[in-house]
Amino acid sequence: MGERDWWKEITVYQIYPKSFKDTNDDGIGDLKGIVEKLDYLQNLGIEAIWINPVYRSPMVDNGYDIMDYKAINPQFGTMQDMDQLIGEAGKRGIRIIMDLVLNHTSNQHPWFLESKSSRTNAKKDWYIWRDPKPDGTAPTNWRAEFGGSSWTFDQQRGQYYLHCFAAEQPDLNWANPDVRAAIYELITFWLEKGVGGFRLDAITYIKKPERFTDLEPNGEDGLAPVGRASLNQPGILDYLRELKARTFARYDIFTVAEAPGVPAEQIPQFTGENGVFSMLIEFDHINMGVGSEQKWYEPVPWSLTDLKRIISKSQHYVNKTGWSALYLENHDSPRSINSYLGDQAVKAGTMPAKLLATFYMLLKGTPYIYQGQELGMTNVHYPSIDEYDDLSSFNQYRSAIREGHSEQEALEAVWRFSRDNSRTPMQWND
């Protein structure tokens, strides 16, 4: 084992700061709250903490819409608090892993404000702009991951911009070397502060196709999933190798990539000796119950055999080369006791949670524990959609109603799959 492979021997704890620990009683968790609980995490045996984004953001998508990569959002605290967290964690042998969003920024980011201001400014090509079709409609029929067109028209510039996610999250143009240089500079800013690595959000979306064309629609709305045109496109590894060489490879850190669209047989190209990341976050085992078009309200039945097949296939490639991020729940998924063992398992004491922990802790890879998982926290069932906060829950609920499902059926789908299931407050007492 190389001296740089310390990340193969640790357990990572994921913190969703908003709901972890609130020290100033404003109802929102903060960085000071994480500092306060470092001893608790050290006692658990944690050696790295991945924290969801705490950068300055309008919070349209819970901080995944960044308007300043080098500033802390005031609701979480200050840069001084961040420095204290990195320092105090370091004293306990714990590294801080930042969540990095490089596919898109907020539409409030100064780069975007400049890019949309005219077609001749210095950042005119920092995002992906296209003229309307001759009839004035969007350049292609792509559907954003959160629903609706993945193109939004900007009056000021008189063109459409592309966003794989929310309209407030315009995609960066990675084909522009100036954009890549700016990204490497902001990554180095955090590496110099002493962070121990990065979790890379939606990184497999960064490469766009050579030609932008309509795709075969797959829904009532006449749109096609944007993932077909932007997930894991040919040539993406060229960008990722340059990213690694200019930033990550120069420091003793680890990187874990959210990698939708990467099939198991491609794992060796993304991780391992010649790969671009230390490990990948895979999705097949998390998405088992969701329909092929990601419709929560059309759940797919699955069996234990399906789960074993998915895990075995992944482990087969991981064993040949590379490394895996082992997890059963995170901020984007329901609680694992509910999703793997069913709502009735919640009433069965601690045994179900221990069963799941035994199963995934013994696979090859670095285990990730999501906040509250160690307590066996479970899903919530809010009686009305109005009590939810998650963008995708609203979109799925509306789509279900539009496609003829009852309000009760739509709500049951949200109960099952809502991202808010894992975002409820950490239970520090009963």
N, C-alpha and C positions, 0 to 999 in steps of 0.2 A: 504493500500500500504506500502510495506517495505521501509525503509530508503534508500535502495540501488537501488530503481527503478527510479532514476532521469532521466534515459535515455528514459523513457516512455513519458516524457514531453518536449522533445527538438526537434529541427529541425536540421538535419545534412546537411552540404554542402560538396559536393564532388569536389575535385580539382585534375585535371590532370596537374601536375606541368609544364610539358614541354610546354604547350600552354596556361598557365594562365596569368602570368605577367613576362615580361623580364626586369630586371633592368640594365643589363650591355650591352645591344644591341648586343648580340651574336646570336639572333634569337631563343634562347631557354629560356623558363620560368625558374624561380629559386626560392629558398626558401626566399630570400630577397623580391621577388615580392609578396609572400604570406603575409609576415610581413607588407609590405606597404599597403596591402588591408584589413587588419584586421578591421579597422574602418568601411569600407564599409560593411563587413560581419556582424559586430556587429549591424550596422544600419538595416540590413536585418532581424535581429532577430535570427541569427545562434548561436547555442551553442556548436556545435562540427564540426570539419572539418576532413573529411577522405581524406588523400592524397595518391594518387597512389605511387608505390614504388620509393624511392629516394636513395636506397642503391647503393653501388658500383656495377656496372654491365657492361658487354659488350654491353648491349642494343640491343640484337638480337630480343627480344620480349618486347621492351619498358620498360625494368627494371624488368620484371617478371622472368628474369634469373639472380639470385643474386650470385655474387662472394664473397661478404663480407657483412654479415648482420650487422656488427658494424661500417660500414664506409659509408659516404655520397658520392654519385657519384659527381665528381668535376664539372660536367656541371650544377648541381643544387646548388652548394656551398660547405660549410664545416660543420663539426659537430658543430662548434661554431654558425653557422647560424641556425642549427636545434635547438640547446639549446635556442637561442634567440626566435625562433618561438614558442616553447613550453611555454617559460616564458611570452612573450608578449601576446600570446593568453590567457594564464591563468589570466592575469590582467584584461582581458575583459570578463571573465567568459566563455571562449571558450576552449574546450578540443581538443587535437590533436589525431586523430585516425590513426594509422599506418596500411599500407597494408602489410600483412604478407604472404609470399609464403613458405609453409611447405611441399608441395608434392614433389618439385624438387628444385635443385639449378642450377646455371650455370655450364657448363662443364669446366669453368675456375676456379671454386671454389677449394681452396686447398684440401678440403676433396676428391673431385673427382680426382684431379691430383694424390693424393696419392693412392686412391682406384684402379685406373687403372694401377698404376706403376708395380704391380706384383700381383700374386694370394696368396701371403703369408704375405703382409703388414698388419699393425694394423687396417687399414680401408678397408680391402678387401671386407667386407660384408656391407659396408655403403650404397651401391647402389645395384641394382638388375641385377646381371650378370648371363648369361646362355651360355652353349655351343651351337654351331650351330647344326642343324639337321644333320644326317649322310651325306646328300648331300651338306652340307656347307651353306644352306640357314638359314634364321632367325628362332629362336626357335618356334615362332607361327606366325599366319597370321593376327596379329592385326594391324589395321590402326591407326596411331596417329591422334589426333584431328586437327592438321594442315595439314593432308594429308601425304601419304607415309607410309612406315612401321614404327611401333613404336619401332623397334629394330635397333640399329646401331652397326656395328662391329668395335671393337677397336683393331688395329694391335698390340699395345704394350702389351695388356693383352691376346690377342687371343680369346676373347669372345665377345658376344653381350651384350649391356646394354639396359635396358628398358627406354623409355621416352614416356609418354602419350601425350606430346606436341611436341615441336621442338626437333631435334636431339641435340641441344645445351642446352637442359633442362633435364638432366638425373634424373630419379625418385629416391628419397631417400628410403632406406629400413627401413620402420617403425617397422618391426619385430625385429630389432636389438635394444636392450635396450640402447646401447651406443649412437646411433643416437638420440633416444628420449631424453636422458639426455642432449645432446649437444643443442637440440632444446629448451628445457626448460631453459637452461642457457642463451641463446641469447634473449629469450622472457623476462626473468627477467632483463636483461641489460636495455631494453627499458622501462619496468615498473618502474625501479628505477630512470629513467630519468624523469618520471612524465607524460608519455603519458596516454591518457584517455581511451584507448581501442585499439582493432584491428579489421580490416576486414580480414577475412581468405580466401585467394584465393584457389580455386579448392580443398578445404579441403576434399570433399567427394571422392577423388581419392586415398587417402593415403593407404587404405587397399587393398592388392592384393590377388587374389584367392589362395587357397591351392595348386591347380594344374594348371599348365600352358598348355593349350591345344588349338588346332585350333578351330575356331568358324565358323559357317555358313557364307560364304562371302556374301556381299550385293552390289557389284559394279563391274565395268569393270576390276578393278585392282586385283580382287580375294581376297581382304582383308575384314576383319570384324572390326567394330568400337571398339576401345580399351575400350570405356566406358562400353561395355557389360561385360568386364572382370575386371573392376577396379572401377566402380562407385558404391558407397554406398553398399559395399560388407558386408556380414554377419561378425560380429565381430568388425566393425568399431567403434561402440559406446564404446567398451572397451578402445581403444586408446584415444578416445575423452574425456572420463571421467577422465582418468589419466592425460591427458593434462590440463584439467580444474583444477583438484585438485592440481597439482604441480605448476600452474602458475596463471591463471586468478582469481581463487577463493580467492586468498590471497590479492587481491587489489580491490579498489572501481572503477571498470571500466566496460565497456560493450563490448561485442563481437558480431560481425555480420558475419555470415558465408555464403560464396557463396556455395550454396548447390544443384547443378544439380544432378538429380537422386533420390532426396528425394520426394516421392509422398506426397500429401497434408495430407493423413491419418497418415503419420509418423511424422508430424510436432511436436506433443506433446513430442515425444521422444528426439527431438533435441533442443526444447526450452521449456519454462515454468518452473514450480517449480523444477522438477527433470531433466530438460534438460541440455545440455552441452553448449549451447550458449544463449545469450540474445535474439537474433533474427536471422532469416534466410533471405537470398536474394533468392527469387523464380524466376523461369524462364518461366513458362507457358504463362504468358501474354506478355512477350517480344518476345517469339519464335513463336507466333501464325502464322505468315505469312511464316515461314520457313518450308520446307518439313521435313518429319520424319527423313531423313538421313542427315539433315542439309545442303541440297543443295540449295544455294541461287537462282540458276537459274531454280529451279522447285518450284516456290512459291505456297503456298496453299491459296486459297481464304478463308476469314473469315468474319463473320458478327458481328454486335453489340451484338447479342445474345450469340455468342461464348465468347466474352470478359466478358460479365456479368456472364456467367456460371463459367468461370475460377476464376474470382474475388470472386464470391459468395462461391465457394467450399473452397478456401483458407481461406476466412473470417470465414466460418463455423468452421473450425478446430482451427483457431487463437482465436475465441471467446470462445471455450471450455477451452483452455489452451494455454499459450505461447503468442508470440508477433511477429509482422511482420515488415520487412523493406519495407516501401512503396516507390516505385520509378517507373518512366515511361521511364527514359533514364539514361545511364551512359557511361563510356568510351568504352564499348564493344558493344554499340547499336547505331542505327541511332537516329536522333532527333525525339522526340515524336510527334511533330506537323505533320511531314511527315508520320511517321509510323502508327499513329492512325487515322489521319484525311485526309491523302492524300496530294499530292503535291499542289493541288489547294487551300488547306486551308491556305497555306503560304501567299496568296494574300488577305486574308480576315481580315486583321487588327489584333487587340489584342484579339478578342473574342475567337478564337480557343484555345489559350494558357490558357485563364481564365477558359474555359470550362474544360480542362484537369486538371488544378490545383484544381478546385472545386471538381471534381470527386475523385481524389486520396488523397487529403489532409483530406477528411472527413471519410476515412476508419480507422479501428483499427490498429494502428501501429505507428512507428516513420517515419515521412516523410523525404526523401532524395531529395535534389535539386542538380542537376548536373550543373557545371559551364556553364553559358550562357542560361540555361533553364529559368532563371528569366527574361531574355531579349527576350525570344521567338526565340532563334537562331535556324536555320534550316539546312537541309542537303546541301551538295555541290554536284555539278555535274561536275567533272573534265572531259575534253574531251578525255583523253587518260589514259590507265592503268598505264603508266609510271609516272604519276603525283601522284600516290598513294604511301603510305608508309607502309600500314598494311599487315602483313604476310598472314592473312586469305583471304584478298582481292585478292592477287596474286594467292593463291592456288585455290580459287573458280573460278577465271577467267580462269586459265589454265584447270581446270576440265571441265568447261562448253565448252570450245573450243574442248577438247579431246572427249567429248560426243556428238559432232556434232552441237553445237549451233554456231550462227554467232558471230563475234566480237562485233557487236552492241548489241545483246541479252546478251552476257556475261558482257558487260559494264553496261547495264541497271540493271543487278542483283547487280553489285558492287555499282551503285548509290543508290540502294534501301537499301542495308544491310551493306555496308562497315563500319568498326569501325572508319575509318577516318572521317566520318560524324560528329562525336562528338569530334574529336581531333583537329579541326581547331582552330586558335587563338581566345581567348576570346576577344570580341569586346568592348574595353574600351572607344572607341569613334567611330564616324561614318566615 
